[in-house]
């Protein structure tokens, strides 16, 4: 069977080795971004899977909400705490957007991209699982440019680390 890969590095094809032709499943996609372009979950959505897409970029969230009506689409970020964090969006290259101030400054310094600061609500991975994952999570994808550690720390249910910025 031929597979169309939507993911940047064929992650969806690699996952297909674990879930070949499985018609239903559940995923959580942290930093989902675009519903098709570079999407690890698009192939599975087409197969009838459902999941939770977490996306802090307003324009990308709108695309997800439109393209993925079966999914739960959340316009927020994940961290190791609940509240609001500063999000550094790079409108001309959304793939560089991040919650990490140091990374945003590096992107600006090294590539010349300008970013917009947004106050974005964040919750924890543990809270998302409590609220939306009433079944086995078949896979979890995290794309949080220099904020992955905080996302994983929030999976324990314990709020650790820094406060709101």
Secondary structure by P-SEA (a helix, b strand, c coil): cbbbbccccaaaaaaaaaccccccbbbbbccccccccccccaaaaaabbbbbbbbccaaaaaaaaaaccccccccccccccccbbbbbbcccccccccccaaaaaaaaaacbbbbbbbbbbbbcaaaaaaccccccccccccccccaaaaaaaaccccccccccc
